[in-house]
Amino acid sequence: MMGSHYFQGLAPLTTRCRPSGAHEMPAPHLLDDIDAALAAACQRLALPAYRAKQVRKWLLEKRAQGWDTMTDLPKALRTQLEGEFQLWTAEVAKHTAADDGTEKLLLQLAGGGRIECVLLRENIGKRAKEVESPASLAPEGRRRTMCISTQVGCAMGCVFCASGLDGVDRNLTTGEIVEQVLRLQHRLGPEERLSHLVVMGMGEPLANLDNLLPALNEVSRPDGLGISPRRITISTVGLPPAIRKLARSEDGSRYRLAISLHAPNDELRNRIVPVNKNIGVEAVMAAADDYYEVSGRRLTFEYVLLAELNDQPEHAHQLVGLLKSRNALLNVIPYNPVEGLPYRTPTMEAQQRFRTILETGGVEVRFRHRKGDKINAACGQLRRSTPPSVVPITSNL
């Protein structure tokens, strides 16, 4: 009991009164707008402004997992703030780790639904636990990338992707997006630091721009996680009006843009990316060019390579025609198997043939190495439910 004792800068504990029979309203999620929420709390509770900065530092820099760990705040104040806000609105329903250092979280959201997010570690050796000190690794070995989601499910319906198998339920809030980053940050070792963020998880990011951009602004602030906007990539299936909105928004053009192309012509893209029927490759490319003109940032085009579907020589030649005159990188992702889907990973021979045509044609191309596929954490494998069995990996990659 605190009784009548007060600490410097601490208002008395108060109870929010509700009419008899009223339903208990959940406390607001602090991560929805950290600065505004803490400023309002300081004013309401007669706290000095520096208390807000202390809380912010604990959350974003010191990786606090709860109010109890914020030890330079008086205990009574911590209790008070705990009654004012929810720090976390999601529960970790499942944590999975792979030998390559990849970790995946399945989060149960208080607002309904489940999502997945992933931590990727580059060049750390055969097993994550064999790394004695991440700081001793070469610079490329310290790359730590987080992949986050923006929606519960996805409405885009890309035929090879697990995220859209059950459609979309809702957009994530700003706080739910930020919470993924902080939850994954808790999985980092003391000497590890987040270096890159990719918005390539569940959902279509540009369908949730109003909540996504404030979240990215939060994690890129120097007094936050300090991730350079140049190391943040937003992926989209290619929604021209939203791409142009992103380019002209106050913060949107600071980030890198990745277009999930997956086919070089409308006939094939209509089959692989059904929303293309209402858009068209030409319109997607024009919007991408517009983003480049505004931002000056090189474009990335993503291309999931599916055996005997979009991996033929003619497709590579058509990609050369689309990309050779653009300042762009083609990121080729050999298909990661998804339980229940009929698609296959191309052979190494087919992959090399595809790559040779692209490089000979003057396209800068990168083939993505598999990471996390054994725990269904690779590109196209994230979903809101855990499949009953593990997909057998039959590719010779």
N, C-alpha and C positions, 0 to 999 in steps of 0.2 A: 504494500500500500504506500502511495506517495504522501498521503496526508496533506498537510498544509505547507510542505517544504517545496521551494521553487529553486530551479537552477537559473543561472544567468542566461537570458535569451530564451527562456522556456515558459510558455504560457501554461495555465492550469489545465489539467485534463478536462475535457468536456464530453458530454454525451449528446449525440444528435437525437432530438426528441421527434417521435413520429406519432400521428394520431392512433388511437386505439384501434387495433384490427388492421392497420396498414401493413403491407408486405415489406419485408426487409429488402432494401435496394442494395445491390452489390456496390462496394466502394469502386470509384473510378480507377482505370488502369493507368498507373503513373507513366508508363512508356508511350501512351498515346500522344502526349505533349509534355515532356519532362519540364521544360523551362516554365511554361505557363502554369502548369499544375503546382509546381513548387513555389512559384512567385505568389500565386493565389493563397496557398497554404500559409506562407510566411505572413502575409497580410492578415489573413483570417485569424491566425493563432498568435499574432504579435511577436513573431520571431524575427531576428536579424537576418538580413539578406544573405549573409555568408553561410547560413545553414543550408540554403538551396545548393550552393556551390559544393559544400561538403558531400551532400547526398549524391549529386551528379558525379563527383569524382569517385566515390565508392562504387557506384553502379558501372560506370563506363571504363574507368582506368584500373581500379583495384579488384574488379571482378567479384564484387560482393554478391553472395547468393541469398542474403536475407538481411532484415533489419538488425538482427543480433550481431552481425559481423561488423557493423559500422561503429567501431568502438570509440571514436572521438566524438560521438554524439551522446548526450546524457541518456541514460537508460529510459527515463520517463519520456523523453522526446521520441525515442525510437518506438515506444509503445503508442504514443500519440499518433505518430505518422503511420504506424501499422493500421490504426483504425481509420485513417483518412484515405489510404490508397491500397490497391493491390499491386505488388511488385510483379507477380507472375500470374497469368490467367490460364496457362497451359500446364499440363502434367506430362512428364516423360512416360509414355506408355511402354516404350521399348527402346533400348539402346543396343546397337549392334556394331561390332568392330571387326575389321578385316586385317589380315596379315600385312597388307600393304600400307597400313596406317590410316586407312579411311574409316571414319566413324559416321553412323547414321542415327538420327533420333526420329522416332515416331511420336508426335505430340498430340495429346488429346486436348482439344480446345474447350474452354469454358463456354464460349459462344456457340458451340456445336461443331462437330466434325473433327476429322483428323488430318494432319499434314505430316510431311517428312522434310527434313533438311539434313545437309551433309557437310562434313569437314573432310577436306582432301589434303593429304600431305605428299609433297613431291620429293622423290629421290632420297628416301630415308632408309634404304636398305631393305632386306627381305622381310624383316619384322619390325614393327614400330618399337617394341620393347628393347630391341638391340641398340637403339640410339642412346648413347650415354648422355650427350648434351647437344640439343639442337643448335646451340650457338657455335658449336665446333664444326658444323657442316659448311660446305661451300655455299655461296650466296643462293644459288638455285636450289640447294637442298633445304633452305629455310622457307621456301614458299609454302604458305598455308592459305588455302582457298576455302571459302564457305559458299555453299550453294543453298539458296533460300527460296521459299515458295511465296506466292502472292494470292492464291485462291485455294479454297477447299475444292479440289478437283479441277477440271478444265473443260471448257466448252469447244475448244478448237478441233478436237476429234482426229488428230494426226494418227494414222492407222497403226503405226508401230509403237505408240507411246502408251504406257500404263496409266499415266496421270488422268487421261480423259475417258477411261473405260466406263466410269459411272457418271459422266457428265460433270457439271459444276453445281455446287450448292450456294456458295457466296464468296464475296471478296473478304480478304483478311483486313483487319484494322491496322492502322499504323503501329499500334503497340504490339500486335501479334507478329508483325514483320520484324520489328526491332527485337522482340523477345527471342526469335530464332537465332539472331546473331549473338545475343548475350548467352543464350543456352549453349551454343556451340563454343563460345569463347571459354566457358567453364571447362570444356574438355581439353583445352590447351595446357601444356606443361608450363611451369613457372618461367622458363626461358623462351617459350614459343610466343610469337606475335602473329596476329592476323595480317596477311599481306594483300590478299585479293578477295573480292566479293563478286559472285556472279548470281544474277537474278534469273536462274534457269531451272528452278524447281517446279513444283506443281502450279499450274495456272498460266494465264496469259498476262504478263506484267502490264502491258499497255491498256488492258481492260480495267486496271485498278490504279491508274496514275495518281489519283487524288490522295490515296493513302500511301502509295509507294514513295513518291518524291519526298514527303516529309520524313519518312523513315530513312531514306538514303542521305538526306541532309543531316540527320542526327548522327549517323555512323561515320560520316565524312568530316565532321567538325574537328578542328584541331584540339578542342577541349573535350572531345569525345573519344571515339576509337581512332580517329585520325587517319582513316583510310583515304588515300588520295583518290579523287574522282576518276583519275586516269586508270585506276586499278579496280574500278567498279564497272561491270558490264551488264547491261539490260538486254535480255533476249526477247524477241518477239516473232510471232509467226508472220508478221508483216501486215499491219493495219494502217493504211496510208494516212487517214485523218489523225490517228493517235500519234504516229511517227512525227507528223508536222507539228502537232501540239507539243510533243516532247521537245522538239528542236527549238520552239519559240517560247517555252516556259523559262522562268527565271533561272532555274537550276538544271533543267533537263539536258541541255547541250553540253554539260560538263562531263557527262558519262559516255562510255563506249557503248555502241549499239551493235548487236548481233542479230542478223536476220536469219530465221530458220527457213531456208529455201527448199532443200530436199529434192528439188526437181528443176530442170532447166527450161521446161515448156509447160504451157497450160494443160495440155491433155494429160500429162503424167502427174503434174502437181495437183490437179483436181482429184485424182485418185488417192494420192498420198496425204494431201492437206485439203480436206473437203471445203474449208472456208474459202479456198482460192476460187471456187466457182463464182463467188460474188465480188472478187477482187481482180485477179489476173496478175501474172508475173510482171507485165510491163508497168502496171500501177505500183507494184511493190518496189520495183527498181527505181522508178521516178521519185518515190517518197524517200528511198534510201539516199539517192543523189541529193535531194533537198536537205536531208540531215547533214550530209557531208559538207555541203556548201555553208550551212549555218555554223556547224561545230568545228570544222576543219579536222575532225578526227577520222582516221582510217576506218572503213567499215569492215565488219567481219560477216561472212556468210557461212551458216552452219549447213552441213549436208550429211544426213545419216545415210550410210551406204547399205543398201538392201540387195541381197543376192538376186540376180536375174530380174530385178525390177528397175533400179535406177543406176546400175553400175556398169552399163554397157559402153563401148567406145563412143557411140554416137552421143551419149549423154555427156561424156567428158568433152567432146568437141563442141557441143552446144554451150557448155559452161564456159569454155574458152571465149566463145563469141560474146557471152554476157559480161564477163569479168575482166578481160585482158586490158580494156581501156579505162578501167576504174581503179582507184587507189583502194584496193581491197585485199583481204586475206580470206582464203577459203579453208575453213576448218572442217575436215572430213572425219566423220565418226563412224567407224565400222559398227554395224548394228549390234546392240546389246540385247540378248534374248529376253523376252517377256513371256511369262507363263500364260498359255492359252492363245497366243498369237502365232500365226503360221510362218512368219518371216525368218530368214536365215542370214548369217554373217557371210559376206563374200570370202572366197578363198584368198590366200595371200597372193596368188598369181593374179587374180582379178583386181585386187587392190593395187598391186604394183603397176599393172597395165593402165589403170585409171589414172594413177599418179603421174606416170610418164607422159601421157597425153597432155595433162594439165600443165606440167612444168615445161614441156616442149613448146606449148602454146603461149607461154609467158605469164601464167597465173601463179601467184605465190600461194602455195598450198601447204597445209600442215595436217598430218594424220594424228588424231588424238590417241594417246596410249590408254589402254583400259585401266581404270582404277575403280574399285568398289563393286565390280560386277558380281563377285561371289556373294555379296550380301544385298544384291538388288539395289545398289546405291548409285549406279552409273547412269549416264544420260538415257532418258526414256524409261527408266525402271521405277521411278518414284510413284507411289500410290498412297491412297488414304487408308487402305486396309492391308494387313499382312497376309500374303498368299499362304495356303496350307502347306506348300512344299517348296523347296528350293529348285530353281530352274537349272537343269543340267547344262553345263557349258560344253558344247560339242565342237566349237570352232577350233581350228588349229593355230589361232593367234597365241 
